[in-house]
Amino acid sequence: MANAKAADGTSAKVAGLATQDNAVNRSNLSLLGLFGPEDSLTALVRLPSGRTRKVTRGSRLSSGRVVAIDAQGLVLNSNGETRRLAIPGS
């Protein structure tokens, strides 16, 4: 039995496993991915405006300063409060 293919050549099964409905809240800051050496990770974030931006430790965002990036996500500090952003679905 052949796999059904999407217009871009991706099988329906692979596309279904690789995507999640409503995983990213488009009105909030979202962590899209992490890359780079483990001791100096860079994060790719989606801003509420829809733009994407690469950030490193010390970067400033409207929702706070990036104080840490590790394999579990990034940590923001705003007005003395910290919060962790994880990759949606992880």
BANU-510689 format. One record per residue: residue number from 0; x, y, z of N, C-alpha, C in turn. Coordinates in Angstrom, 2 decimals, decimal comma, m for minus. Layout:
<voti n="NUM" n_px="X" n_py="Y" n_pz="Z" ca_px="X" ca_py="Y" ca_pz="Z" c_px="X" c_py="Y" c_pz="Z"/>
...
END
This chain:
<voti n="0" n_px="0,85" n_py="m1,17" n_pz="0,00" ca_px="0,00" ca_py="0,00" ca_pz="0,00" c_px="0,90" c_py="1,24" c_pz="0,00"/>
<voti n="1" n_px="0,65" n_py="2,18" n_pz="m0,87" ca_px="1,46" ca_py="3,40" ca_pz="m0,99" c_px="0,97" c_py="4,46" c_pz="m0,03"/>
<voti n="2" n_px="1,92" n_py="5,28" n_pz="0,46" ca_px="1,56" ca_py="6,41" ca_pz="1,32" c_px="1,03" c_py="7,55" c_pz="0,48"/>
<voti n="3" n_px="m0,01" n_py="8,21" n_pz="0,94" ca_px="m0,51" ca_py="9,41" ca_pz="0,25" c_px="0,51" c_py="10,51" c_pz="0,44"/>
<voti n="4" n_px="0,75" n_py="11,29" n_pz="m0,60" ca_px="1,74" ca_py="12,36" ca_pz="m0,54" c_px="1,05" c_py="13,72" c_pz="m0,59"/>
<voti n="5" n_px="1,55" n_py="14,65" n_pz="0,23" ca_px="1,08" ca_py="16,03" ca_pz="0,18" c_px="1,67" c_py="16,68" c_pz="m1,06"/>
<voti n="6" n_px="1,22" n_py="17,88" n_pz="m1,39" ca_px="1,69" ca_py="18,61" ca_pz="m2,56" c_px="3,20" c_py="18,81" c_pz="m2,54"/>
<voti n="7" n_px="3,80" n_py="18,92" n_pz="m1,35" ca_px="5,25" ca_py="19,14" ca_pz="m1,26" c_px="6,03" c_py="17,83" c_pz="m1,24"/>
<voti n="8" n_px="5,37" n_py="16,69" n_pz="m1,37" ca_px="6,06" ca_py="15,42" ca_pz="m1,40" c_px="6,15" c_py="14,71" c_pz="m0,06"/>
<voti n="9" n_px="5,67" n_py="15,32" n_pz="1,01" ca_px="5,70" ca_py="14,72" ca_pz="2,34" c_px="4,53" c_py="13,76" c_pz="2,48"/>
<voti n="10" n_px="4,80" n_py="12,56" n_pz="3,00" ca_px="3,69" ca_py="11,62" ca_pz="3,17" c_px="2,73" c_py="12,14" c_pz="4,24"/>
<voti n="11" n_px="1,49" n_py="11,79" n_pz="4,12" ca_px="0,46" ca_py="12,24" ca_pz="5,06" c_px="0,79" c_py="11,79" c_pz="6,48"/>
<voti n="12" n_px="1,33" n_py="10,58" n_pz="6,63" ca_px="1,68" ca_py="10,07" ca_pz="7,95" c_px="2,77" c_py="10,92" c_pz="8,59"/>
<voti n="13" n_px="3,84" n_py="11,22" n_pz="7,82" ca_px="4,94" ca_py="12,03" ca_pz="8,34" c_px="4,45" c_py="13,44" c_pz="8,69"/>
<voti n="14" n_px="3,67" n_py="14,03" n_pz="7,81" ca_px="3,15" ca_py="15,38" ca_pz="8,07" c_px="2,29" c_py="15,39" c_pz="9,32"/>
<voti n="15" n_px="1,49" n_py="14,37" n_pz="9,53" ca_px="0,65" ca_py="14,29" ca_pz="10,72" c_px="1,44" c_py="14,15" c_pz="12,00"/>
<voti n="16" n_px="2,52" n_py="13,38" n_pz="11,95" ca_px="3,35" ca_py="13,19" ca_pz="13,14" c_px="4,22" c_py="14,41" c_pz="13,44"/>
<voti n="17" n_px="4,54" n_py="15,19" n_pz="12,42" ca_px="5,46" ca_py="16,32" ca_pz="12,58" c_px="4,76" c_py="17,63" c_pz="12,92"/>
<voti n="18" n_px="3,45" n_py="17,64" n_pz="12,94" ca_px="2,72" ca_py="18,89" ca_pz="13,20" c_px="1,74" c_py="18,71" c_pz="14,34"/>
<voti n="19" n_px="1,44" n_py="19,82" n_pz="14,99" ca_px="0,46" ca_py="19,83" ca_pz="16,07" c_px="m0,45" c_py="21,04" c_pz="15,86"/>
<voti n="20" n_px="m1,74" n_py="20,84" n_pz="15,97" ca_px="m2,68" ca_py="21,95" ca_pz="15,85" c_px="m2,57" c_py="22,85" c_pz="17,07"/>
<voti n="21" n_px="m2,54" n_py="24,15" n_pz="16,84" ca_px="m2,54" ca_py="25,17" ca_pz="17,89" c_px="m1,41" c_py="25,02" c_pz="18,90"/>
<voti n="22" n_px="m0,24" n_py="24,56" n_pz="18,46" ca_px="0,89" ca_py="24,38" ca_pz="19,37" c_px="1,49" c_py="25,73" c_pz="19,78"/>
<voti n="23" n_px="1,37" n_py="26,73" n_pz="18,93" ca_px="1,94" ca_py="28,05" ca_pz="19,21" c_px="0,81" c_py="29,05" c_pz="19,39"/>
<voti n="24" n_px="0,79" n_py="29,71" n_pz="20,55" ca_px="m0,17" ca_py="30,79" ca_pz="20,79" c_px="0,38" c_py="32,03" c_pz="20,09"/>
<voti n="25" n_px="m0,26" n_py="32,44" n_pz="19,05" ca_px="0,26" ca_py="33,52" ca_pz="18,20" c_px="0,28" c_py="34,88" c_pz="18,86"/>
<voti n="26" n_px="m0,39" n_py="35,04" n_pz="19,98" ca_px="m0,38" ca_py="36,34" ca_pz="20,64" c_px="0,67" c_py="36,44" c_pz="21,74"/>
<voti n="27" n_px="1,41" n_py="35,38" n_pz="21,97" ca_px="2,45" ca_py="35,34" ca_pz="23,01" c_px="3,82" c_py="35,07" c_pz="22,41"/>
<voti n="28" n_px="4,85" n_py="35,31" n_pz="23,19" ca_px="6,21" ca_py="34,93" ca_pz="22,84" c_px="6,29" c_py="33,41" c_pz="22,85"/>
<voti n="29" n_px="6,86" n_py="32,81" n_pz="21,81" ca_px="6,98" ca_py="31,35" ca_pz="21,74" c_px="8,39" c_py="30,95" c_pz="21,37"/>
<voti n="30" n_px="8,86" n_py="29,88" n_pz="21,97" ca_px="10,17" ca_py="29,32" ca_pz="21,66" c_px="9,98" c_py="28,32" c_pz="20,52"/>
<voti n="31" n_px="10,68" n_py="28,56" n_pz="19,41" ca_px="10,55" ca_py="27,69" ca_pz="18,24" c_px="11,64" c_py="26,63" c_pz="18,17"/>
<voti n="32" n_px="12,84" n_py="26,95" n_pz="18,67" ca_px="13,92" ca_py="25,98" ca_pz="18,60" c_px="15,18" c_py="26,46" c_pz="19,28"/>
<voti n="33" n_px="16,10" n_py="25,53" n_pz="19,46" ca_px="17,40" ca_py="25,79" ca_pz="20,08" c_px="18,47" c_py="25,24" c_pz="19,16"/>
<voti n="34" n_px="19,60" n_py="25,94" n_pz="19,08" ca_px="20,69" ca_py="25,44" ca_pz="18,26" c_px="22,02" c_py="25,98" c_pz="18,76"/>
<voti n="35" n_px="23,08" n_py="25,35" n_pz="18,29" ca_px="24,43" ca_py="25,76" ca_pz="18,68" c_px="25,03" c_py="24,80" c_pz="19,67"/>
<voti n="36" n_px="26,27" n_py="25,12" n_pz="20,10" ca_px="26,94" ca_py="24,26" ca_pz="21,08" c_px="26,20" c_py="24,27" c_pz="22,41"/>
<voti n="37" n_px="26,22" n_py="23,14" n_pz="23,09" ca_px="25,47" ca_py="22,98" ca_pz="24,34" c_px="25,83" c_py="24,03" c_pz="25,40"/>
<voti n="38" n_px="27,08" n_py="24,47" n_pz="25,41" ca_px="27,49" ca_py="25,46" ca_pz="26,42" c_px="27,25" c_py="26,90" c_pz="25,98"/>
<voti n="39" n_px="26,68" n_py="27,09" n_pz="24,79" ca_px="26,42" ca_py="28,43" ca_pz="24,28" c_px="25,23" c_py="28,40" c_pz="23,31"/>
<voti n="40" n_px="24,09" n_py="27,92" n_pz="23,80" ca_px="22,92" ca_py="27,76" ca_pz="22,94" c_px="22,33" c_py="29,09" c_pz="22,50"/>
<voti n="41" n_px="21,75" n_py="29,08" n_pz="21,32" ca_px="20,99" ca_py="30,20" ca_pz="20,78" c_px="19,56" c_py="29,71" c_pz="20,62"/>
<voti n="42" n_px="18,60" n_py="30,60" n_pz="20,84" ca_px="17,19" ca_py="30,24" ca_pz="20,71" c_px="16,56" c_py="31,02" c_pz="19,57"/>
<voti n="43" n_px="15,62" n_py="30,41" n_pz="18,91" ca_px="14,81" ca_py="31,07" ca_pz="17,90" c_px="13,43" c_py="31,26" c_pz="18,50"/>
<voti n="44" n_px="13,00" n_py="32,51" n_pz="18,61" ca_px="11,70" ca_py="32,79" ca_pz="19,22" c_px="10,78" c_py="33,46" c_pz="18,21"/>
<voti n="45" n_px="9,51" n_py="33,27" n_pz="18,41" ca_px="8,48" ca_py="33,96" ca_pz="17,63" c_px="7,90" c_py="35,03" c_pz="18,53"/>
<voti n="46" n_px="8,00" n_py="36,28" n_pz="18,09" ca_px="7,48" ca_py="37,41" ca_pz="18,85" c_px="5,97" c_py="37,51" c_pz="18,65"/>
<voti n="47" n_px="5,26" n_py="38,17" n_pz="19,57" ca_px="3,82" ca_py="38,33" ca_pz="19,38" c_px="3,45" c_py="39,03" c_pz="18,06"/>
<voti n="48" n_px="4,37" n_py="39,81" n_pz="17,51" ca_px="4,12" ca_py="40,49" ca_pz="16,24" c_px="4,16" c_py="39,53" c_pz="15,05"/>
<voti n="49" n_px="4,66" n_py="38,30" n_pz="15,28" ca_px="4,78" ca_py="37,33" ca_pz="14,21" c_px="6,20" c_py="37,22" c_pz="13,66"/>
<voti n="50" n_px="7,05" n_py="38,16" n_pz="14,01" ca_px="8,44" ca_py="38,11" ca_pz="13,56" c_px="9,20" c_py="37,05" c_pz="14,35"/>
<voti n="51" n_px="10,28" n_py="36,54" n_pz="13,75" ca_px="11,15" ca_py="35,62" ca_pz="14,47" c_px="12,47" c_py="36,32" c_pz="14,76"/>
<voti n="52" n_px="13,12" n_py="35,87" n_pz="15,83" ca_px="14,37" ca_py="36,50" ca_pz="16,24" c_px="15,26" c_py="35,47" c_pz="16,91"/>
<voti n="53" n_px="16,55" n_py="35,54" n_pz="16,62" ca_px="17,54" ca_py="34,71" ca_pz="17,32" c_px="17,95" c_py="35,46" c_pz="18,58"/>
<voti n="54" n_px="17,98" n_py="34,77" n_pz="19,72" ca_px="18,39" ca_py="35,39" ca_pz="20,98" c_px="19,42" c_py="34,52" c_pz="21,68"/>
<voti n="55" n_px="20,26" n_py="35,18" n_pz="22,45" ca_px="21,25" ca_py="34,51" ca_pz="23,27" c_px="21,10" c_py="35,01" c_pz="24,70"/>
<voti n="56" n_px="21,84" n_py="34,42" n_pz="25,62" ca_px="21,81" ca_py="34,85" ca_pz="27,01" c_px="22,16" c_py="36,34" c_pz="27,05"/>
<voti n="57" n_px="21,33" n_py="37,13" n_pz="27,75" ca_px="21,53" ca_py="38,56" ca_pz="27,86" c_px="20,68" c_py="39,38" c_pz="26,90"/>
<voti n="58" n_px="20,07" n_py="38,74" n_pz="25,91" ca_px="19,22" ca_py="39,47" ca_pz="24,96" c_px="18,01" c_py="40,04" c_pz="25,67"/>
<voti n="59" n_px="17,60" n_py="41,22" n_pz="25,23" ca_px="16,39" ca_py="41,85" ca_pz="25,77" c_px="15,22" c_py="41,67" c_pz="24,82"/>
<voti n="60" n_px="14,09" n_py="41,32" n_pz="25,39" ca_px="12,84" ca_py="41,20" ca_pz="24,66" c_px="11,81" c_py="42,04" c_pz="25,39"/>
<voti n="61" n_px="10,70" n_py="42,33" n_pz="24,75" ca_px="9,66" ca_py="43,13" ca_pz="25,41" c_px="9,13" c_py="42,44" c_pz="26,67"/>
<voti n="62" n_px="9,22" n_py="41,12" n_pz="26,71" ca_px="8,71" ca_py="40,38" ca_pz="27,87" c_px="9,79" c_py="40,06" c_pz="28,90"/>
<voti n="63" n_px="11,00" n_py="40,60" n_pz="28,72" ca_px="12,05" ca_py="40,40" ca_pz="29,71" c_px="13,41" c_py="40,16" c_pz="29,09"/>
<voti n="64" n_px="14,37" n_py="39,88" n_pz="29,96" ca_px="15,74" ca_py="39,60" ca_pz="29,53" c_px="15,98" c_py="38,10" c_pz="29,58"/>
<voti n="65" n_px="16,66" n_py="37,57" n_pz="28,58" ca_px="17,00" ca_py="36,15" ca_pz="28,54" c_px="18,14" c_py="35,94" c_pz="29,52"/>
<voti n="66" n_px="17,90" n_py="35,16" n_pz="30,58" ca_px="18,93" ca_py="34,93" ca_pz="31,60" c_px="19,60" c_py="33,57" c_pz="31,45"/>
<voti n="67" n_px="18,96" n_py="32,65" n_pz="30,73" ca_px="19,56" ca_py="31,33" ca_pz="30,52" c_px="18,90" c_py="30,65" c_pz="29,33"/>
<voti n="68" n_px="19,69" n_py="29,81" n_pz="28,67" ca_px="19,18" ca_py="28,94" ca_pz="27,62" c_px="19,83" c_py="27,58" c_pz="27,83"/>
<voti n="69" n_px="18,98" n_py="26,55" n_pz="27,94" ca_px="19,49" ca_py="25,19" ca_pz="28,10" c_px="18,64" c_py="24,24" c_pz="27,27"/>
<voti n="70" n_px="18,90" n_py="22,96" n_pz="27,38" ca_px="18,21" ca_py="21,97" ca_pz="26,56" c_px="16,70" c_py="21,93" c_pz="26,81"/>
<voti n="71" n_px="16,25" n_py="22,43" n_pz="27,97" ca_px="14,82" ca_py="22,43" ca_pz="28,29" c_px="14,11" c_py="23,69" c_pz="27,80"/>
<voti n="72" n_px="14,84" n_py="24,71" n_pz="27,38" ca_px="14,21" ca_py="25,93" ca_pz="26,90" c_px="14,98" c_py="27,17" c_pz="27,29"/>
<voti n="73" n_px="14,30" n_py="28,28" n_pz="27,38" ca_px="14,96" ca_py="29,51" ca_pz="27,79" c_px="14,26" c_py="30,09" c_pz="29,01"/>
<voti n="74" n_px="15,02" n_py="30,86" n_pz="29,80" ca_px="14,51" ca_py="31,46" ca_pz="31,02" c_px="14,54" c_py="32,97" c_pz="30,85"/>
<voti n="75" n_px="13,39" n_py="33,60" n_pz="31,10" ca_px="13,26" ca_py="35,06" ca_pz="31,01" c_px="13,11" c_py="35,63" c_pz="32,41"/>
<voti n="76" n_px="13,68" n_py="36,82" n_pz="32,62" ca_px="13,50" ca_py="37,55" ca_pz="33,87" c_px="12,86" c_py="38,87" c_pz="33,54"/>
<voti n="77" n_px="11,78" n_py="39,18" n_pz="34,23" ca_px="11,09" ca_py="40,45" ca_pz="34,06" c_px="10,63" c_py="40,95" c_pz="35,42"/>
<voti n="78" n_px="11,12" n_py="42,10" n_pz="35,80" ca_px="10,75" ca_py="42,71" ca_pz="37,09" c_px="10,99" c_py="41,76" c_pz="38,26"/>
<voti n="79" n_px="12,10" n_py="41,04" n_pz="38,23" ca_px="12,45" ca_py="40,16" ca_pz="39,34" c_px="11,78" c_py="38,80" c_pz="39,31"/>
<voti n="80" n_px="10,91" n_py="38,55" n_pz="38,36" ca_px="10,25" ca_py="37,25" ca_pz="38,24" c_px="10,84" c_py="36,50" c_pz="37,06"/>
<voti n="81" n_px="11,06" n_py="35,21" n_pz="37,25" ca_px="11,57" ca_py="34,40" ca_pz="36,15" c_px="10,50" c_py="33,43" c_pz="35,67"/>
<voti n="82" n_px="10,57" n_py="33,13" n_pz="34,39" ca_px="9,67" ca_py="32,13" ca_pz="33,82" c_px="10,40" c_py="31,39" c_pz="32,72"/>
<voti n="83" n_px="10,05" n_py="30,14" n_pz="32,53" ca_px="10,69" ca_py="29,31" ca_pz="31,53" c_px="9,76" c_py="29,17" c_pz="30,32"/>
<voti n="84" n_px="10,35" n_py="29,27" n_pz="29,14" ca_px="9,63" ca_py="28,97" ca_pz="27,90" c_px="10,20" c_py="27,65" c_pz="27,36"/>
<voti n="85" n_px="9,34" n_py="26,73" n_pz="27,07" ca_px="9,75" ca_py="25,45" ca_pz="26,48" c_px="9,26" c_py="25,42" c_pz="25,05"/>
<voti n="86" n_px="9,84" n_py="24,55" n_pz="24,26" ca_px="9,38" ca_py="24,37" ca_pz="22,88" c_px="8,00" c_py="23,74" c_pz="22,94"/>
<voti n="87" n_px="7,01" n_py="24,30" n_pz="22,22" ca_px="5,66" ca_py="23,73" ca_pz="22,24" c_px="5,67" c_py="22,25" c_pz="21,89"/>
<voti n="88" n_px="4,94" n_py="21,47" n_pz="22,66" ca_px="4,84" ca_py="20,05" ca_pz="22,41" c_px="5,96" c_py="19,22" c_pz="23,01"/>
<voti n="89" n_px="6,92" n_py="19,88" n_pz="23,67" ca_px="8,03" ca_py="19,09" ca_pz="24,24" c_px="7,74" c_py="18,68" c_pz="25,66"/>
END
